[in-house]
Amino acid sequence: MYARMTSCDSVRTMATLSAKPGLRYSVSDWDTSNKQISDTAEHRRHISHKTRQEGRALRNETTSKTNWDTSDSSRRLSDRIWDISRWRETLESCAQEVEKEMDALTLGKEETERALAATAVPLEVTVECLTRREGRRGNELVSDPVEAQLKKEVEMIDGAQRVLQQRIDKAFEQLCLLQESRQQLSHDLQNKMEAQDIDLSCLSLTVTSPEISLKPNPLRIPIGSTTPQQWEQFSQYNVARAQEEMQASLQLRDDMSVTRVQLQNELDTQRIATEFAIRKRTHHLEQACDETQWQMKSTQDEISDMERDIRSLEDDLQATMAPLKLVHTRLENRTKRPGVDLCRDEVQYGLVNEANQLEATILALKQKLAQAHMSHVYLPPFPSSSSSSPRHSLQALQLHQAHMGEDLSRKQDALSLEQRSLETRGRLTSAPLTDVSSGAVVPLTNSSRRHNLELA
């Protein structure tokens, strides 16, 4: 430094010597200037040293702070990833439960649909029985308990179909709700998977990663941002809604199962009651046919006896003609007695009495024979006690015999219809509403309260 000053002084001296005489500094000024320069240099060095020390402290502090912030951010990312993983597991588990419940509800819905389809056969059979029984003729076309039970069975089947269809519609609506809940869970789960992938990617970044760079306005708040409380409440709501829908689905499945079993029991009870009424009616028809056949046989026997008696009456009537001719001849011949000998003696009185008796006998026989042959009006099926027609006459017996034959034919046709109805209803035992092989069926209380049927 001293050499530099010497060189400068030499130059200045030469310049002074060659230039015009000017302002000269004193030695004291020169010393002051030197001291000022030294002090300034020392002060600058001190400030520089202080600045360097502060810079080192700041670097150490910022390095520590940066490392701590980076570590803290990584820790928070790890915690966030753990939270997302926890909710992801919860959502996945809930989604799987929803899937299982949807499968179970679909199975229950299909079973109910099969139960609904199974009611078609009983309805067809019952309507067929009602239609067939319309073929009865005459007084056999009656409104009997069989018709009432068949009509009641049709009403019960229609009611069962309505109830089953309502259960199916409700199951479909519940499936839609479960599907919506599952989609919400899937959407939430997909978002969490993407968020977890993003946070894992952020956690894997370091200061030496080539992917890092400065971004424009990284501190902005994205549109649609939520708070942690809103984030957690959203997933809680999705899970709670899914659980609520699953609970409703479980209750609906129980209701469908109970409904199927209950309707099966009620229809079975009604089927038994209807078949009992048909068998009872068949039994009564068989009794009526047997009674009519016995009456026809008895009537035929009576007709035969009546015909024999008529022949006997005719023979007796024919037999009385010869004695009557004899009496008439004797009376006529005795009128030819002459004079006083034309006497009304005991012989005359005896012959007259005999003639009167024979004529009375012949009249009685003719009346009885006419009564036996007498025709009468057509006898009604259930004649009243006030009728005065001679029911014991031959023609009456023959007419009633013909009527009983027609009535027996109608009864036999009605019996055949009842027997064919029982054969047709045999199809019902092979079409149950519930599948016992799918699980144990708990018998329910008979809601129609029919029991202890007895043959009256």
VMD Tcl script that draws the C-alpha trace (Angstrom):
set ca {
  {0.00 0.00 0.00}
  {2.85 2.30 0.76}
  {4.42 1.62 -2.62}
  {1.14 2.39 -4.30}
  {0.90 5.69 -2.47}
  {4.45 6.54 -3.42}
  {3.72 5.85 -7.04}
  {0.65 8.01 -6.87}
  {2.53 10.83 -5.23}
  {5.18 10.68 -7.90}
  {2.62 10.93 -10.62}
  {0.84 13.72 -8.83}
  {4.16 15.57 -8.38}
  {5.01 15.24 -12.02}
  {1.55 16.42 -12.96}
  {1.89 19.36 -10.60}
  {5.25 20.28 -11.87}
  {4.06 20.16 -15.42}
  {0.73 21.91 -14.68}
  {-0.09 25.27 -13.35}
  {0.50 25.82 -9.65}
  {-2.74 24.90 -7.69}
  {-4.16 24.00 -4.24}
  {-1.74 22.22 -1.99}
  {-2.69 19.97 1.02}
  {-0.90 20.16 4.26}
  {0.74 17.23 5.94}
  {-1.91 17.23 8.60}
  {-4.56 17.04 5.96}
  {-2.66 14.32 4.41}
  {-2.42 12.45 7.69}
  {-6.09 13.06 8.35}
  {-6.93 11.75 4.98}
  {-4.85 8.67 5.53}
  {-6.38 8.05 8.92}
  {-9.85 8.53 7.52}
  {-9.09 6.06 4.80}
  {-7.81 3.53 7.33}
  {-10.74 4.04 9.67}
  {-13.16 3.70 6.81}
  {-11.51 0.54 5.64}
  {-11.55 -0.87 9.16}
  {-15.22 0.10 9.56}
  {-16.12 -1.46 6.26}
  {-14.32 -4.61 7.21}
  {-16.17 -4.69 10.54}
  {-19.51 -4.22 8.83}
  {-18.56 -6.87 6.32}
  {-17.50 -9.23 9.10}
  {-20.74 -8.62 10.96}
  {-22.70 -9.10 7.79}
  {-20.86 -12.33 7.13}
  {-21.53 -13.58 10.64}
  {-25.16 -12.65 10.40}
  {-25.32 -14.30 6.99}
  {-23.81 -17.46 8.38}
  {-26.24 -17.46 11.29}
  {-29.11 -16.77 8.90}
  {-27.95 -19.55 6.63}
  {-27.74 -21.96 9.52}
  {-31.12 -20.84 10.79}
  {-32.84 -20.97 7.39}
  {-31.22 -24.31 6.63}
  {-32.48 -25.72 9.90}
  {-35.89 -24.12 9.42}
  {-36.10 -25.37 5.84}
  {-35.07 -28.87 6.84}
  {-37.54 -28.81 9.74}
  {-40.35 -27.47 7.55}
  {-39.57 -30.06 4.91}
  {-39.54 -32.81 7.52}
  {-42.72 -31.49 9.10}
  {-44.43 -31.31 5.69}
  {-43.33 -34.88 4.98}
  {-44.67 -35.96 8.36}
  {-47.96 -34.23 7.66}
  {-48.07 -35.85 4.25}
  {-47.49 -39.22 5.92}
  {-50.26 -38.53 8.42}
  {-52.53 -37.42 5.62}
  {-51.70 -40.54 3.63}
  {-52.49 -42.65 6.71}
  {-55.82 -40.85 7.15}
  {-56.64 -41.40 3.50}
  {-55.62 -45.07 3.78}
  {-57.84 -45.49 6.83}
  {-60.83 -43.95 5.08}
  {-59.97 -45.85 1.92}
  {-60.12 -49.14 3.82}
  {-63.39 -48.07 5.43}
  {-64.89 -47.11 2.08}
  {-63.66 -50.30 0.40}
  {-65.09 -52.43 3.21}
  {-68.39 -50.54 3.09}
  {-68.52 -50.83 -0.72}
  {-67.95 -54.60 -0.46}
  {-70.76 -54.87 2.11}
  {-73.02 -52.88 -0.21}
  {-72.12 -55.25 -3.05}
  {-72.96 -58.28 -0.88}
  {-76.23 -56.68 0.23}
  {-77.13 -55.89 -3.39}
  {-76.46 -59.51 -4.34}
  {-78.57 -60.73 -1.41}
  {-81.40 -58.31 -2.22}
  {-81.25 -59.30 -5.89}
  {-81.50 -62.94 -4.87}
  {-84.46 -62.15 -2.61}
  {-86.09 -60.16 -5.41}
  {-85.61 -63.06 -7.83}
  {-87.12 -65.48 -5.30}
  {-90.09 -63.16 -4.91}
  {-90.43 -62.93 -8.70}
  {-90.40 -66.72 -8.89}
  {-93.03 -66.81 -6.14}
  {-95.12 -64.34 -8.15}
  {-94.72 -66.44 -11.28}
  {-95.67 -69.55 -9.27}
  {-99.09 -68.02 -8.48}
  {-100.01 -68.20 -12.17}
  {-100.59 -71.96 -12.00}
  {-102.90 -71.86 -8.93}
  {-104.85 -68.99 -10.48}
  {-105.15 -70.81 -13.78}
  {-106.26 -74.02 -12.04}
  {-108.81 -72.22 -9.86}
  {-110.30 -70.30 -12.79}
  {-110.39 -73.53 -14.78}
  {-112.30 -75.24 -11.95}
  {-114.76 -72.36 -11.77}
  {-115.26 -72.45 -15.56}
  {-115.66 -76.22 -15.59}
  {-118.28 -76.13 -12.84}
  {-120.34 -73.79 -15.00}
  {-121.05 -76.88 -17.12}
  {-123.41 -78.29 -14.49}
  {-127.00 -78.69 -15.70}
  {-130.42 -78.11 -14.23}
  {-130.83 -78.10 -10.49}
  {-127.16 -79.14 -10.08}
  {-126.09 -75.60 -10.99}
  {-126.16 -74.40 -7.39}
  {-124.15 -71.80 -5.45}
  {-122.50 -74.25 -3.08}
  {-119.55 -73.89 -0.65}
  {-117.20 -75.14 -3.37}
  {-117.98 -72.13 -5.53}
  {-117.56 -69.81 -2.56}
  {-114.18 -71.36 -1.68}
  {-112.99 -71.20 -5.30}
  {-113.95 -67.55 -5.58}
  {-112.24 -66.84 -2.27}
  {-109.14 -68.62 -3.51}
  {-109.11 -66.44 -6.65}
  {-109.35 -63.33 -4.46}
  {-106.53 -64.57 -2.22}
  {-104.29 -65.32 -5.20}
  {-105.01 -61.86 -6.67}
  {-104.19 -60.30 -3.30}
  {-101.00 -62.35 -3.02}
  {-99.95 -61.24 -6.49}
  {-100.50 -57.60 -5.57}
  {-98.49 -57.95 -2.35}
  {-95.64 -59.77 -4.08}
  {-95.56 -57.20 -6.88}
  {-95.38 -54.42 -4.29}
  {-92.45 -56.18 -2.61}
  {-90.72 -56.57 -5.98}
  {-91.21 -52.90 -6.85}
  {-89.91 -51.86 -3.44}
  {-86.90 -54.15 -3.84}
  {-86.16 -52.57 -7.22}
  {-86.33 -49.10 -5.67}
  {-84.05 -50.22 -2.85}
  {-81.60 -51.67 -5.36}
  {-81.53 -48.30 -7.09}
  {-80.77 -46.60 -3.76}
  {-78.03 -49.13 -3.01}
  {-76.63 -48.62 -6.50}
  {-76.59 -44.86 -5.95}
  {-74.93 -45.31 -2.57}
  {-72.35 -47.65 -4.08}
  {-71.60 -45.18 -6.85}
  {-71.15 -42.45 -4.26}
  {-68.79 -44.68 -2.31}
  {-66.92 -45.61 -5.49}
  {-66.60 -41.96 -6.47}
  {-65.36 -41.02 -3.01}
  {-62.98 -44.00 -3.01}
  {-61.66 -43.09 -6.45}
  {-61.02 -39.51 -5.33}
  {-59.21 -40.72 -2.24}
  {-57.10 -43.11 -4.29}
  {-56.11 -40.25 -6.60}
  {-55.45 -37.97 -3.63}
  {-53.36 -40.68 -1.98}
  {-51.35 -41.21 -5.16}
  {-50.74 -37.47 -5.38}
  {-49.67 -37.26 -1.73}
  {-47.41 -40.31 -2.13}
  {-45.87 -38.65 -5.15}
  {-45.35 -35.45 -3.14}
  {-43.85 -37.46 -0.27}
  {-41.35 -39.08 -2.61}
  {-40.07 -35.72 -3.91}
  {-36.78 -34.33 -2.52}
  {-34.72 -31.24 -3.19}
  {-32.65 -33.27 -5.62}
  {-35.63 -34.56 -7.57}
  {-35.54 -33.48 -11.23}
  {-39.31 -32.93 -11.29}
  {-39.28 -29.96 -8.94}
  {-39.54 -26.41 -10.28}
  {-40.92 -23.01 -9.44}
  {-44.62 -22.64 -10.14}
  {-46.67 -19.51 -10.77}
  {-48.84 -18.58 -7.79}
  {-48.51 -21.86 -5.90}
  {-50.12 -20.31 -2.79}
  {-53.51 -19.85 -4.45}
  {-56.56 -21.58 -2.96}
  {-58.08 -23.88 -5.63}
  {-61.76 -23.52 -6.39}
  {-63.81 -26.15 -4.55}
  {-61.38 -26.55 -1.68}
  {-62.82 -27.97 1.55}
  {-61.82 -28.03 5.18}
  {-60.62 -31.21 6.91}
  {-63.89 -31.29 8.83}
  {-65.90 -31.12 5.59}
  {-63.66 -33.77 4.04}
  {-64.22 -36.19 6.91}
  {-67.94 -35.38 7.20}
  {-68.38 -36.14 3.51}
  {-66.97 -39.65 3.88}
  {-68.86 -40.18 7.13}
  {-72.08 -39.22 5.37}
  {-71.39 -41.63 2.51}
  {-70.67 -44.50 4.91}
  {-73.66 -43.66 7.13}
  {-75.97 -43.48 4.12}
  {-74.68 -46.80 2.80}
  {-75.20 -48.44 6.20}
  {-78.70 -46.98 6.41}
  {-79.58 -48.29 2.95}
  {-78.12 -51.70 3.83}
  {-80.21 -51.80 7.00}
  {-83.32 -50.91 4.98}
  {-82.41 -53.60 2.45}
  {-81.96 -56.18 5.21}
  {-85.37 -55.31 6.63}
  {-86.89 -55.51 3.16}
  {-85.33 -58.94 2.59}
  {-86.77 -60.14 5.88}
  {-90.16 -58.72 4.92}
  {-90.06 -60.44 1.53}
  {-89.09 -63.77 3.11}
  {-91.84 -63.53 5.73}
  {-94.34 -62.42 3.08}
  {-93.50 -65.37 0.84}
  {-93.85 -67.87 3.68}
  {-97.02 -66.27 5.02}
  {-98.67 -66.13 1.60}
  {-97.62 -69.72 0.94}
  {-99.20 -70.81 4.22}
  {-102.39 -68.86 3.52}
  {-102.69 -70.21 -0.02}
  {-101.97 -73.74 1.20}
  {-104.63 -73.36 3.86}
  {-107.12 -72.05 1.31}
  {-106.16 -74.82 -1.12}
  {-106.80 -77.42 1.57}
  {-110.13 -75.79 2.43}
  {-111.16 -75.66 -1.23}
  {-110.19 -79.26 -1.87}
  {-111.98 -80.29 1.31}
  {-115.12 -78.52 0.05}
  {-114.77 -80.27 -3.34}
  {-114.30 -83.67 -1.69}
  {-117.25 -82.98 0.58}
  {-119.39 -81.96 -2.39}
  {-118.18 -85.06 -4.27}
  {-119.16 -87.20 -1.30}
  {-122.62 -85.62 -1.21}
  {-123.01 -86.14 -4.96}
  {-121.98 -89.77 -4.61}
  {-124.55 -90.18 -1.84}
  {-127.17 -88.47 -3.98}
  {-126.32 -90.68 -6.96}
  {-126.49 -93.80 -4.80}
  {-129.80 -92.62 -3.34}
  {-131.20 -91.86 -6.79}
  {-130.04 -95.21 -8.13}
  {-131.65 -96.97 -5.18}
  {-134.86 -94.98 -5.69}
  {-134.80 -95.85 -9.40}
  {-134.31 -99.53 -8.61}
  {-137.12 -99.42 -6.03}
  {-139.34 -97.54 -8.46}
  {-138.55 -100.03 -11.18}
  {-139.47 -102.83 -8.82}
  {-142.67 -100.99 -7.97}
  {-143.40 -100.53 -11.68}
  {-142.93 -104.25 -12.18}
  {-145.24 -105.00 -9.26}
  {-147.75 -102.49 -10.58}
  {-147.67 -104.08 -14.03}
  {-148.22 -107.51 -12.49}
  {-151.11 -106.14 -10.45}
  {-152.63 -104.52 -13.54}
  {-152.41 -107.80 -15.38}
  {-154.04 -109.48 -12.37}
  {-156.79 -106.85 -12.36}
  {-157.36 -107.37 -16.05}
  {-157.44 -111.12 -15.53}
  {-159.86 -110.75 -12.62}
  {-162.00 -108.37 -14.67}
  {-162.01 -110.82 -17.52}
  {-162.82 -113.63 -15.12}
  {-165.89 -111.82 -13.72}
  {-167.45 -111.48 -17.17}
  {-168.42 -115.16 -17.39}
  {-170.32 -115.19 -14.04}
  {-171.96 -111.92 -15.04}
  {-173.04 -113.43 -18.37}
  {-174.36 -116.44 -16.52}
  {-176.43 -114.32 -14.14}
  {-177.72 -112.13 -16.95}
  {-178.65 -115.20 -18.96}
  {-180.46 -116.80 -16.03}
  {-182.34 -113.61 -15.28}
  {-183.26 -113.16 -18.90}
  {-184.36 -116.76 -19.30}
  {-186.53 -116.65 -16.11}
  {-188.45 -113.70 -17.51}
  {-189.97 -116.13 -19.98}
  {-191.79 -118.08 -17.26}
  {-195.52 -118.08 -17.99}
  {-198.36 -116.77 -15.89}
  {-198.18 -117.07 -12.19}
  {-194.87 -118.89 -12.38}
  {-193.27 -115.53 -13.18}
  {-192.71 -115.27 -9.48}
  {-190.17 -113.02 -7.72}
  {-188.90 -115.77 -5.57}
  {-185.70 -116.14 -3.61}
  {-183.94 -117.34 -6.70}
  {-184.91 -114.10 -8.40}
  {-183.63 -112.04 -5.48}
  {-180.45 -114.09 -5.30}
  {-179.77 -113.66 -8.99}
  {-180.41 -109.92 -8.75}
  {-178.07 -109.63 -5.77}
  {-175.45 -111.70 -7.58}
  {-175.76 -109.49 -10.66}
  {-175.46 -106.34 -8.61}
  {-172.49 -107.75 -6.76}
  {-170.78 -108.77 -9.99}
  {-171.42 -105.38 -11.57}
  {-170.07 -103.63 -8.45}
  {-167.01 -105.85 -8.55}
  {-166.49 -105.16 -12.24}
  {-166.92 -101.41 -11.62}
  {-164.43 -101.50 -8.77}
  {-161.96 -103.45 -10.89}
  {-162.40 -101.03 -13.81}
  {-161.93 -98.06 -11.51}
  {-158.81 -99.54 -9.98}
  {-157.48 -100.46 -13.41}
  {-158.25 -96.97 -14.68}
  {-156.55 -95.54 -11.62}
  {-153.51 -97.69 -12.29}
  {-153.41 -96.49 -15.92}
  {-154.51 -92.93 -15.17}
  {-152.21 -90.29 -16.53}
  {-151.33 -87.20 -14.47}
  {-149.47 -83.99 -14.80}
  {-145.67 -83.99 -14.75}
  {-144.40 -84.37 -11.22}
  {-142.02 -81.59 -10.14}
  {-138.63 -82.59 -8.69}
  {-139.83 -81.69 -5.20}
  {-143.66 -82.22 -5.15}
  {-145.71 -80.47 -2.53}
  {-147.93 -82.26 -0.03}
  {-151.04 -80.53 -1.46}
  {-150.79 -82.34 -4.80}
  {-153.69 -84.78 -5.30}
  {-152.26 -86.59 -8.32}
  {-152.17 -90.39 -7.90}
  {-148.46 -90.82 -7.45}
  {-148.81 -94.58 -7.15}
  {-150.15 -94.98 -10.69}
  {-148.09 -96.75 -13.28}
  {-147.71 -93.77 -15.52}
  {-146.76 -91.61 -12.55}
  {-144.12 -94.14 -11.63}
  {-142.84 -94.32 -15.19}
  {-142.73 -90.54 -15.54}
  {-140.96 -90.14 -12.22}
  {-138.60 -92.95 -13.17}
  {-137.69 -91.03 -16.33}
  {-137.23 -87.83 -14.32}
  {-134.99 -89.61 -11.86}
  {-132.97 -90.96 -14.78}
  {-132.44 -87.42 -16.06}
  {-131.60 -86.20 -12.58}
  {-129.15 -89.06 -12.11}
  {-127.50 -88.13 -15.41}
  {-127.09 -84.52 -14.25}
  {-125.74 -85.67 -10.90}
  {-123.27 -88.02 -12.57}
  {-122.11 -85.21 -14.87}
  {-121.68 -82.91 -11.85}
  {-119.80 -85.67 -10.01}
  {-117.55 -86.15 -13.01}
  {-116.85 -82.39 -13.06}
  {-115.96 -82.41 -9.35}
  {-113.65 -85.40 -9.81}
  {-111.97 -83.75 -12.80}
  {-111.55 -80.58 -10.72}
  {-109.79 -82.59 -8.01}
  {-107.53 -84.15 -10.65}
  {-106.76 -80.72 -12.08}
  {-105.94 -79.34 -8.63}
  {-103.31 -82.03 -8.29}
  {-101.07 -79.66 -10.25}
  {-101.02 -77.26 -7.30}
  {-98.91 -79.53 -5.10}
  {-95.98 -79.23 -7.52}
  {-95.88 -75.40 -7.65}
  {-94.97 -74.00 -4.20}
  {-94.22 -70.29 -3.73}
  {-91.20 -70.97 -1.51}
  {-88.20 -73.15 -2.25}
  {-87.60 -75.28 0.83}
  {-84.22 -76.36 -0.50}
  {-82.91 -72.80 -0.19}
  {-83.27 -72.80 3.56}
  {-85.42 -73.77 6.49}
  {-88.93 -72.41 6.32}
  {-90.40 -71.48 9.67}
  {-94.12 -72.28 9.79}
  {-96.25 -69.27 10.62}
  {-99.57 -69.02 12.41}
  {-102.50 -69.68 10.12}
  {-103.81 -66.18 9.50}
  {-107.10 -67.41 8.08}
  {-107.77 -69.47 11.24}
  {-109.09 -72.51 9.39}
  {-108.53 -75.75 11.26}
  {-110.24 -78.94 12.39}
  {-112.27 -79.38 9.21}
  {-114.84 -82.11 9.65}
  {-117.05 -83.86 7.15}
  {-120.59 -82.65 7.75}
}
mol new
graphics top color blue
foreach p $ca { graphics top sphere $p radius 0.5 }
foreach p [lrange $ca 0 end-1] q [lrange $ca 1 end] { graphics top cylinder $p $q radius 0.2 }
display resetview
